[in-house]
Amino acid sequence: MSDIQDIRKAQRDEEWRKAVRDSVKPKDRMAQERIVMPEADAQERSRSYIEVNMGLNLEQAMTEAKRCLDCPSPSCVTGCPVEINIPTFIKNIERGEILEAARVIKETSTLPAVCGRVCPQEKQCESKCIYVKSGKKPVAIGYLERFAADYERESGKAATPEVAKKNGIKVAVIGSGPAGLTCSGELAKMGYDVTIFEALHEIGGVLKYGIPEFRLPNDIVDFEINNLAKMGVKFEADFIVGKTATIDDLRAEGYKAFFVGSGAGLPRFMGIPGENCNGIMSSNEYLTRVNLMHAADKNFDTPIIFGKNVAVVGGGNTAMDSVRTARRLGAERVMLIYRRSEVEMPARLEEIHHAKEEGVEFMTLHNPVEYVADEKGRVCAVKVQRMELGEPDERGRRKPVPVEGAIEEIPVDLVVVSVGVSPNPLISSSHPDIKTTDRGTLEANDALQTSVPDVFAGGDIVRGGATVILAMGDGRKAAASINDYLQKNA
């Protein structure tokens, strides 16, 4: 497109945006209440894998879009780690141009249908909305992003982002989670020959093994992956970089740069007595067996424990996924044990709300101190210490303190531990030139470049456990850095 065409398009865009803004007075926009997302019935969904949030229809989406004031300096955009042009896509929804709204989102977001479902918009783009400053609920940016992406997919008119002419330069992406998928999509747009290497048998990383289908259906993830394939991205499953082949081996095959987005899949435990009993597992193992290995499906041989009294230890989104999965696998009593109060819980408010609706018991201000095994070595009870909140710690959170003598023993037959994760050390141990932090994460500079110049990294392997959208932001930033590096060195 020529400079003159760009100027004319910008003029046309400003004209229609002004017309849309002027069609409804600001005070009338602000008078509208935020739309409520329809949800599946709690009793029905707690025993099935139907998606909980049911999405908006066209009328609801256009109504919610009218709340957007199209601010001259939209802080919602700076609150988005991938910098989606939020006002523009929302104004397109308001005027009924949904496919154009989807196109705008896809200019910077590789996984719009995923982000619209699982990203914590309330802590990012929506938290910056001007409505929040006036004490009102923000525009439902996440709902609208999901709507635009779903509408495009269901219309059968999904457009593949424009891809530059292939330049013949090979780039390897290690890991097919949100960071790797995003980085590969951005590099493909620039014309690079990108291959994603995934250790597991399915592409998708944590989007497949870590997030249950009642929150993120697999066909949504597959659709986004297929879009990358249409852009020319190649995929190698069952390929463990560091075992199947090393980075040096891949260099010898002609790869000029590498992005490590292999996540943080190594579980942590608490180190308390009895933790090695049968019937105690990490949330990573539990969710992987169910989500990726189909343990709940009678047509698969993957073993799983179907506990009747299940305790999940932790308070993050993964803990919420675990307790809600246990309910769907038939548990009669499901308890979430968390050492702080509900206010300090890091999980999304939406996930806490859904878990409570589905019958999960919240045992806040409690902490496991010991597991008890039966004569066969199987966990049969957990001893929990009642806690109270003391003085704030170095991060400003009030530190949980034991209440002396307040210990209770609770019958359980399955415990899922969800107290954090660490990066798998395979990359750093097989490639010792790549420096790591004392937490085991890879060291990376502001450009996400590691101590090895042609190796870049992002997502959980750099941050530790974080969110999908932050990993995507890293993938996008790393792609730009890789492009800069290759333009200077290829």
Residue, then its C-alpha position, 0 to 999 in steps of 0.5 A: m500500500s502506498d503512502i497516499q493510500d495509507i493517508r486516505k485510509a487513515q482519513r476514512d477510518e477517522e471519519w467512520r470512527k467520528a461518525v460512530r462516536d457521535s451516533v451516541k452521546p458519551k453520557d448515554r454510553m456511560a449510562q449503559e450497564r456492562i453486559v453479563m456473560p451467559e453461563a451454563d447451568a452450574q449443576e449441569r456443567s459440574r458433571s460435564y465438559i461443556e464450556v462454562n462461559m457461553g459467549l455473547n450474541l451479536e446484539q449483546a456484543m454490539t450493545e456492549a461495544k457502545r459503552c466504549l468512549d473511544c478515548p483519544s489516549p486509550s490506556c487499555v492498549t498499553g495495558c495489553p501485553v500484545e498491544i491490540n488496537i482495542p478501541t478500533f476493534i470495538k468500534n468495528i463491532e459497534r458498527g456491525e463490521i465483525l470480520e474487520a474487528a477480528r482482522v484488527i485483533k489479529e494484527t497483533s494477537t496470534l491467539p484471539a479466541v484463546c485470549g478472550r477466554v483465559c486471559p485475566q483482562e480484569k488485571q490488564c486491559e480492563s483495569k486501565c479502562i476509563y470507566v474504572k476511574s469513575g467507579k464503573k465496571p470497565v468495558a468487557i474487552g475480553y468478552l468482545e475479543r472472544f466474540a469477534a474471534d468466534y464470529e470469524r471462525e464460525s462464519g467460515k471466512a477466517a482470514t490468514p494474516e498477511v505473510a511476507k515473501k519467504n526469505g529462506i532463513k530458518v528459525a527454531v521455536i522450542g515449545s508450542g505453548p502461547a509464547g512459542l505459538t505467538c513467536s512463530g506467528e510473528l516470525a512467519k509474518m516476516g517471511y521466516d521459515v519457522t519450525i516449532f519443536e514440541a516435546l509432547h505428542e500434541i501441539g499446544g503446550v499448556l493450552k492443551y495439557g494445562i487448561p481444561e476444555f470447560r474453560l478452553p475447548n481443544d477445537i479452539v486451540d486447534f483452529e488457531i494452530n491450523n491458522l499458523a500452519k496456513m501461514g507456513v509454520k511447521f510442527e515437530a511433535d515428540f521432539i525433545v530439544g536437548k534429547t532428540a537433538t541439541i541446539d547445536d544439532l539444529r544449528a548444523e541443520g541450518y537454523k540461524a536463531f532459536f526461541v525457547g518457550s518451553g514453559a515451567g512444567l516441573p512441579r513443586f511440592m511442600g516437603i511435608p511428612g507423608e507427601n510420598c503416599n500413593g494418591i498424592m500428585s501434582s496439578n501438572e500430572y493430574l491435569t495432563r492425564v485428564n486433558l491431554m491423555h484423556a484419562a477420564d475417557k473409557n476408550f483410553d488406558t491412561p490411569i487416573i484416581f477417581g477420588k470421592n474426597v479430594a483435596v486440592v492445595g493452592g489458590g491459583n488458576t491451576a488449583m481452580d482448574s484442578v478442583r473443578t476437574a475433580r468435580r467433573l470426575g465424580a468427586e462427592r466432596v472437593m476441598l480447596i485448601y489455601r493458607r491465606s484468605e480468599v482476598e489474597m487468592p491469586a486466581r481470577l475472581e471469575e474462576i473462584h465464582h465458578a468453583k463455588e457455584e459448582g460445589v467446591e468447599f473453600m478451606t481458606l486460612h488452612n495449610p497441610v502439615e502432614y498426610v496420613a496413609d492407610e495400611k496399603g500406603r494410600v493417602c487417607a487423611v490430611k492434617v491441616q493447620r489453621m492459620e491467621l494473617g500476620e504482618p505483610d511480607e516483602r511483597g505487601r501480602r500479609k503473611p500466614v501464621p499458624v494458630e497454635g494447637a489448631i490442627e484438624e484431620i480430614p479424610v481424603d483419598l486424593v490430594v492434588v498439590s498446586v503450589g507452584v512450578s519451576p522450569n524443566p532444567l533440560i534446556s539449561s543442563s544440555h546447553p550449559d552456556i545458557k545462563t540461569t537464575d537461582r530460580g532455574t529460569l533462563e536469564a534474558n535481557d530486555a530484548l529477551q536474548t539469552s547469554v547465547p546470542d542466537v538463543f532468545a527466550g520468553g514466557d514461563i521459562v523466563r518468568g516462572g509461572a505466569t499468564v497466557i497473555l504475558a507469555m504471548g507478549d514475550g513471544r511477540k517481543a522476542a520475534a521482533s528481537i530475533n528479526d533485528y538480530l538476524q537482519k544484522n547477523a544472518 
